[in-house]
Amino acid sequence: MEALGIGQWAEKNSYRYFLVPSTCCASEWIQTSACRYDLERFGCVEAHSPKDADLLVVQGFISEKLAPQIKEIFDEMPEPKKVLAIGACASQGGAFFEKGIPLDQVVKVDVWSAGCPPRPESIMNAILSLSKGARG
């Protein structure tokens, strides 16, 4: 196993995320990004373009019109790329399961953060499990 330089170590253990916000999970994401939980402490910084991101964060309800746009954003991201689904709506359609589309039918999901809406602790655990290489 080859030793990593400081730049390679930082890149391996941090994420530039692109956020697809929707519905009530957005308030939980704002709390997670705010000073109490502070995602930047864990190397998680927002990318303003999918071309700069390596983590796609999708939260909330996914409609039939939104699904192709999420797929297009995912395809624009460079490799290696990860996907985080936040909330019951993104995971399984949520309360709107007749009309909502689970995210795993659109793109391959690496980590789920369950809840309706999930607590910031759950979102942080999902991001940390990505760093450890876990799936699920």
PyRosetta script that sets phi, psi and omega in degrees:
from pyrosetta import init, pose_from_sequence

init()
pose = pose_from_sequence("MEALGIGQWAEKNSYRYFLVPSTCCASEWIQTSACRYDLERFGCVEAHSPKDADLLVVQGFISEKLAPQIKEIFDEMPEPKKVLAIGACASQGGAFFEKGIPLDQVVKVDVWSAGCPPRPESIMNAILSLSKGARG")
pose.set_psi(1, 131.6)
pose.set_omega(1, -176.1)
pose.set_phi(2, -85.0)
pose.set_psi(2, 140.9)
pose.set_omega(2, 178.2)
pose.set_phi(3, -73.1)
pose.set_psi(3, 143.4)
pose.set_omega(3, -180.0)
pose.set_phi(4, -94.9)
pose.set_psi(4, 139.2)
pose.set_omega(4, 171.4)
pose.set_phi(5, -73.8)
pose.set_psi(5, 169.0)
pose.set_omega(5, -176.3)
pose.set_phi(6, -61.6)
pose.set_psi(6, -37.9)
pose.set_omega(6, 178.9)
pose.set_phi(7, -67.6)
pose.set_psi(7, -41.0)
pose.set_omega(7, 178.7)
pose.set_phi(8, -68.1)
pose.set_psi(8, -38.3)
pose.set_omega(8, 178.6)
pose.set_phi(9, -63.9)
pose.set_psi(9, -44.4)
pose.set_omega(9, -179.5)
pose.set_phi(10, -64.4)
pose.set_psi(10, -40.6)
pose.set_omega(10, 179.7)
pose.set_phi(11, -68.0)
pose.set_psi(11, -37.5)
pose.set_omega(11, -179.7)
pose.set_phi(12, -67.8)
pose.set_psi(12, -32.3)
pose.set_omega(12, -174.4)
pose.set_phi(13, -106.0)
pose.set_psi(13, 20.4)
pose.set_omega(13, 177.8)
pose.set_phi(14, -137.8)
pose.set_psi(14, 162.3)
pose.set_omega(14, -179.2)
pose.set_phi(15, -132.9)
pose.set_psi(15, 141.3)
pose.set_omega(15, 167.0)
pose.set_phi(16, -106.4)
pose.set_psi(16, 113.5)
pose.set_omega(16, -172.6)
pose.set_phi(17, -102.2)
pose.set_psi(17, 148.2)
pose.set_omega(17, 171.1)
pose.set_phi(18, -114.8)
pose.set_psi(18, 126.3)
pose.set_omega(18, -170.9)
pose.set_phi(19, -102.5)
pose.set_psi(19, 131.4)
pose.set_omega(19, 170.8)
pose.set_phi(20, -111.5)
pose.set_psi(20, 90.8)
pose.set_omega(20, -174.8)
pose.set_phi(21, -85.0)
pose.set_psi(21, 150.0)
pose.set_omega(21, 177.7)
pose.set_phi(22, -165.4)
pose.set_psi(22, 145.5)
pose.set_omega(22, 172.8)
pose.set_phi(23, 52.9)
pose.set_psi(23, -149.4)
pose.set_omega(23, -168.5)
pose.set_phi(24, -74.1)
pose.set_psi(24, -18.8)
pose.set_omega(24, 179.2)
pose.set_phi(25, -68.0)
pose.set_psi(25, -18.2)
pose.set_omega(25, 179.6)
pose.set_phi(26, -61.6)
pose.set_psi(26, -37.2)
pose.set_omega(26, 179.5)
pose.set_phi(27, -66.1)
pose.set_psi(27, -36.1)
pose.set_omega(27, 177.8)
pose.set_phi(28, -69.7)
pose.set_psi(28, -36.2)
pose.set_omega(28, 177.3)
pose.set_phi(29, -65.6)
pose.set_psi(29, -39.4)
pose.set_omega(29, 178.0)
pose.set_phi(30, -61.7)
pose.set_psi(30, -42.1)
pose.set_omega(30, 177.0)
pose.set_phi(31, -63.1)
pose.set_psi(31, -40.2)
pose.set_omega(31, -179.1)
pose.set_phi(32, -65.9)
pose.set_psi(32, -34.6)
pose.set_omega(32, -179.6)
pose.set_phi(33, -81.2)
pose.set_psi(33, -17.2)
pose.set_omega(33, -175.9)
pose.set_phi(34, -75.7)
pose.set_psi(34, -179.2)
pose.set_omega(34, -169.3)
pose.set_phi(35, -65.4)
pose.set_psi(35, -26.4)
pose.set_omega(35, -177.5)
pose.set_phi(36, -68.2)
pose.set_psi(36, -40.2)
pose.set_omega(36, -178.8)
pose.set_phi(37, -103.9)
pose.set_psi(37, -37.6)
pose.set_omega(37, 169.5)
pose.set_phi(38, 51.1)
pose.set_psi(38, 83.1)
pose.set_omega(38, 179.3)
pose.set_phi(39, -59.0)
pose.set_psi(39, -29.0)
pose.set_omega(39, -178.2)
pose.set_phi(40, -64.1)
pose.set_psi(40, -24.4)
pose.set_omega(40, 174.9)
pose.set_phi(41, -60.7)
pose.set_psi(41, -29.0)
pose.set_omega(41, -178.2)
pose.set_phi(42, -99.2)
pose.set_psi(42, 12.7)
pose.set_omega(42, 176.6)
pose.set_phi(43, 79.1)
pose.set_psi(43, 24.2)
pose.set_omega(43, -178.7)
pose.set_phi(44, -106.4)
pose.set_psi(44, 108.2)
pose.set_omega(44, -175.0)
pose.set_phi(45, -124.1)
pose.set_psi(45, 143.8)
pose.set_omega(45, -178.2)
pose.set_phi(46, -73.5)
pose.set_psi(46, 135.0)
pose.set_omega(46, 172.0)
pose.set_phi(47, -100.7)
pose.set_psi(47, 138.7)
pose.set_omega(47, -176.6)
pose.set_phi(48, -91.5)
pose.set_psi(48, 2.1)
pose.set_omega(48, 177.8)
pose.set_phi(49, -144.0)
pose.set_psi(49, 142.9)
pose.set_omega(49, 177.0)
pose.set_phi(50, -62.9)
pose.set_psi(50, -23.6)
pose.set_omega(50, -179.7)
pose.set_phi(51, -70.7)
pose.set_psi(51, -16.3)
pose.set_omega(51, 178.8)
pose.set_phi(52, -103.1)
pose.set_psi(52, -4.8)
pose.set_omega(52, -171.3)
pose.set_phi(53, -98.5)
pose.set_psi(53, 151.5)
pose.set_omega(53, 172.2)
pose.set_phi(54, -122.6)
pose.set_psi(54, 2.0)
pose.set_omega(54, 176.4)
pose.set_phi(55, -135.0)
pose.set_psi(55, 123.0)
pose.set_omega(55, 175.4)
pose.set_phi(56, -100.1)
pose.set_psi(56, 120.4)
pose.set_omega(56, 179.9)
pose.set_phi(57, -107.6)
pose.set_psi(57, 116.3)
pose.set_omega(57, 179.3)
pose.set_phi(58, -116.6)
pose.set_psi(58, 127.5)
pose.set_omega(58, -179.1)
pose.set_phi(59, -133.2)
pose.set_psi(59, 143.6)
pose.set_omega(59, 174.8)
pose.set_phi(60, 87.2)
pose.set_psi(60, -166.1)
pose.set_omega(60, -173.2)
pose.set_phi(61, -67.4)
pose.set_psi(61, 132.3)
pose.set_omega(61, 177.9)
pose.set_phi(62, -114.3)
pose.set_psi(62, 113.7)
pose.set_omega(62, -179.6)
pose.set_phi(63, -91.5)
pose.set_psi(63, 172.8)
pose.set_omega(63, 177.8)
pose.set_phi(64, -64.5)
pose.set_psi(64, -29.9)
pose.set_omega(64, 178.4)
pose.set_phi(65, -76.3)
pose.set_psi(65, -31.1)
pose.set_omega(65, -178.0)
pose.set_phi(66, -80.4)
pose.set_psi(66, -30.2)
pose.set_omega(66, -175.4)
pose.set_phi(67, -55.9)
pose.set_psi(67, -47.5)
pose.set_omega(67, 178.8)
pose.set_phi(68, -65.3)
pose.set_psi(68, -30.2)
pose.set_omega(68, 178.0)
pose.set_phi(69, -69.5)
pose.set_psi(69, -38.8)
pose.set_omega(69, 176.4)
pose.set_phi(70, -64.3)
pose.set_psi(70, -42.3)
pose.set_omega(70, 177.9)
pose.set_phi(71, -60.7)
pose.set_psi(71, -40.8)
pose.set_omega(71, 179.0)
pose.set_phi(72, -65.7)
pose.set_psi(72, -41.8)
pose.set_omega(72, 177.0)
pose.set_phi(73, -62.2)
pose.set_psi(73, -44.2)
pose.set_omega(73, 179.3)
pose.set_phi(74, -60.4)
pose.set_psi(74, -42.2)
pose.set_omega(74, -179.7)
pose.set_phi(75, -67.3)
pose.set_psi(75, -26.5)
pose.set_omega(75, 178.8)
pose.set_phi(76, -75.3)
pose.set_psi(76, -22.0)
pose.set_omega(76, -176.4)
pose.set_phi(77, -72.3)
pose.set_psi(77, 142.4)
pose.set_omega(77, 177.5)
pose.set_phi(78, -76.6)
pose.set_psi(78, 159.3)
pose.set_omega(78, 176.1)
pose.set_phi(79, -80.0)
pose.set_psi(79, 151.1)
pose.set_omega(79, -10.3)
pose.set_phi(80, -76.9)
pose.set_psi(80, 142.8)
pose.set_omega(80, -178.4)
pose.set_phi(81, -129.8)
pose.set_psi(81, 146.9)
pose.set_omega(81, -179.2)
pose.set_phi(82, -125.3)
pose.set_psi(82, 158.1)
pose.set_omega(82, 178.5)
pose.set_phi(83, -129.8)
pose.set_psi(83, 132.5)
pose.set_omega(83, 177.0)
pose.set_phi(84, -118.3)
pose.set_psi(84, 121.9)
pose.set_omega(84, 176.8)
pose.set_phi(85, -100.4)
pose.set_psi(85, 124.8)
pose.set_omega(85, -177.6)
pose.set_phi(86, -112.7)
pose.set_psi(86, 125.3)
pose.set_omega(86, 173.6)
pose.set_phi(87, 94.8)
pose.set_psi(87, 163.6)
pose.set_omega(87, -178.7)
pose.set_phi(88, -68.2)
pose.set_psi(88, -32.0)
pose.set_omega(88, -179.5)
pose.set_phi(89, -65.7)
pose.set_psi(89, -45.5)
pose.set_omega(89, 178.9)
pose.set_phi(90, -70.5)
pose.set_psi(90, -31.0)
pose.set_omega(90, -177.5)
pose.set_phi(91, -76.0)
pose.set_psi(91, -45.5)
pose.set_omega(91, -174.0)
pose.set_phi(92, -142.7)
pose.set_psi(92, 13.2)
pose.set_omega(92, -178.6)
pose.set_phi(93, 96.2)
pose.set_psi(93, -16.5)
pose.set_omega(93, 175.4)
pose.set_phi(94, 60.2)
pose.set_psi(94, -143.6)
pose.set_omega(94, -179.8)
pose.set_phi(95, -67.8)
pose.set_psi(95, -15.7)
pose.set_omega(95, -178.3)
pose.set_phi(96, -106.8)
pose.set_psi(96, 36.0)
pose.set_omega(96, -170.7)
pose.set_phi(97, -61.2)
pose.set_psi(97, -20.8)
pose.set_omega(97, 176.2)
pose.set_phi(98, -71.1)
pose.set_psi(98, -31.3)
pose.set_omega(98, -175.7)
pose.set_phi(99, -109.3)
pose.set_psi(99, -23.0)
pose.set_omega(99, -177.3)
pose.set_phi(100, -82.1)
pose.set_psi(100, 154.2)
pose.set_omega(100, 178.7)
pose.set_phi(101, -112.9)
pose.set_psi(101, 124.1)
pose.set_omega(101, 174.5)
pose.set_phi(102, -62.3)
pose.set_psi(102, 141.2)
pose.set_omega(102, -175.6)
pose.set_phi(103, -61.1)
pose.set_psi(103, -32.0)
pose.set_omega(103, -178.5)
pose.set_phi(104, -68.6)
pose.set_psi(104, -10.2)
pose.set_omega(104, 172.5)
pose.set_phi(105, -85.1)
pose.set_psi(105, -10.4)
pose.set_omega(105, -179.1)
pose.set_phi(106, -103.7)
pose.set_psi(106, -51.5)
pose.set_omega(106, 178.8)
pose.set_phi(107, -138.7)
pose.set_psi(107, 164.2)
pose.set_omega(107, 177.0)
pose.set_phi(108, -74.8)
pose.set_psi(108, 124.4)
pose.set_omega(108, -177.7)
pose.set_phi(109, -96.8)
pose.set_psi(109, 132.6)
pose.set_omega(109, -180.0)
pose.set_phi(110, -90.2)
pose.set_psi(110, -40.8)
pose.set_omega(110, -177.4)
pose.set_phi(111, -142.5)
pose.set_psi(111, 142.9)
pose.set_omega(111, 177.5)
pose.set_phi(112, -110.2)
pose.set_psi(112, 145.7)
pose.set_omega(112, 170.5)
pose.set_phi(113, -122.3)
pose.set_psi(113, 101.9)
pose.set_omega(113, -172.4)
pose.set_phi(114, -79.1)
pose.set_psi(114, 159.4)
pose.set_omega(114, 177.2)
pose.set_phi(115, 130.8)
pose.set_psi(115, 164.2)
pose.set_omega(115, -179.7)
pose.set_phi(116, -141.1)
pose.set_psi(116, 87.2)
pose.set_omega(116, -14.8)
pose.set_phi(117, -79.6)
pose.set_psi(117, 159.2)
pose.set_omega(117, -179.8)
pose.set_phi(118, -72.6)
pose.set_psi(118, 149.4)
pose.set_omega(118, 176.5)
pose.set_phi(119, -71.2)
pose.set_psi(119, 154.8)
pose.set_omega(119, 177.1)
pose.set_phi(120, -56.2)
pose.set_psi(120, -32.4)
pose.set_omega(120, 178.4)
pose.set_phi(121, -62.9)
pose.set_psi(121, -38.9)
pose.set_omega(121, 178.7)
pose.set_phi(122, -66.0)
pose.set_psi(122, -40.3)
pose.set_omega(122, 178.1)
pose.set_phi(123, -65.4)
pose.set_psi(123, -43.0)
pose.set_omega(123, 178.3)
pose.set_phi(124, -62.1)
pose.set_psi(124, -42.3)
pose.set_omega(124, 178.6)
pose.set_phi(125, -62.7)
pose.set_psi(125, -38.0)
pose.set_omega(125, 177.9)
pose.set_phi(126, -64.3)
pose.set_psi(126, -42.9)
pose.set_omega(126, 179.4)
pose.set_phi(127, -67.0)
pose.set_psi(127, -40.7)
pose.set_omega(127, 178.2)
pose.set_phi(128, -66.3)
pose.set_psi(128, -34.8)
pose.set_omega(128, 177.8)
pose.set_phi(129, -69.4)
pose.set_psi(129, -29.0)
pose.set_omega(129, 172.7)
pose.set_phi(130, -62.6)
pose.set_psi(130, -42.0)
pose.set_omega(130, -179.8)
pose.set_phi(131, -64.0)
pose.set_psi(131, -32.3)
pose.set_omega(131, 179.8)
pose.set_phi(132, -83.6)
pose.set_psi(132, -6.8)
pose.set_omega(132, 178.0)
pose.set_phi(133, 88.7)
pose.set_psi(133, 11.7)
pose.set_omega(133, -179.4)
pose.set_phi(134, -78.0)
pose.set_psi(134, 158.2)
pose.set_omega(134, 174.1)
pose.set_phi(135, -126.2)
pose.set_psi(135, 150.6)
pose.set_omega(135, 173.4)
pose.set_phi(136, 113.1)
pose.dump_pdb("model.pdb")
